[in-house]
Amino acid sequence: MDDAEAWIRRHVEPTGPFAVVRDRTWATTTRVPTADGDVWFKSSAETHAFEAGLVASLAALRPDLLPRLLAADVDWGDSSLSHPFVSLVVTFRFLEEFNGLAPGDPWFARLRDAYLEPWGGGLADAFESSLVAARFAHAFGWVALRRILPVEERPHYDVPFATVLRRALALTT
């Protein structure tokens, strides 16, 4: 058993095999089946070491608006374990960025509600809060990555980075 699996088992009781669903340079996300449904384990690279702490802080400040964070360890690989609801933000960011389906579009709301239905009603506010948190986490991640890029690569990186920053800052008004 590796360190990650041992850490997960200290916080939840898995009922089946773990499944890595995304393995990127900046983080690995693993689905963990439990008797209460799947939960998600995310272990971030050093460049994204802020994520678990950010999510834990936001969950502590507004537990009424955020999904329950089951565990977070900012001292060991920036790891977190949460309800799968947290990970859906990426899906909806994809809908907006690549399909042009903006959050104000009625179809966006219908897709959001259909996705949230298995977890019961009243989660639209939590979803909106998660989108805001995700946009800022996305921007922080880009800042961290930019710092380690070779100087000659930064101009190419800065074009989409400007969009990421604009989207996060637009939420502050």
Secondary structure, DSSP 4 states (H G I P E B T S, - for coil): --HHHHHHHHH--B-S--EEEEE-SSEEEEEE-BTT--EEEEEE-GGGTTHHHHHHHHHHH-TTTSPPEEEEESSSTTEEEE-GGGGHHHHHHHHHHHH---TTSHHHHHHHHHHHGGG-S--HHHHHHHHHHHHHHHHHHHHHHHHHS-GGGHHHHHHHHHHHHHHHHHTT-
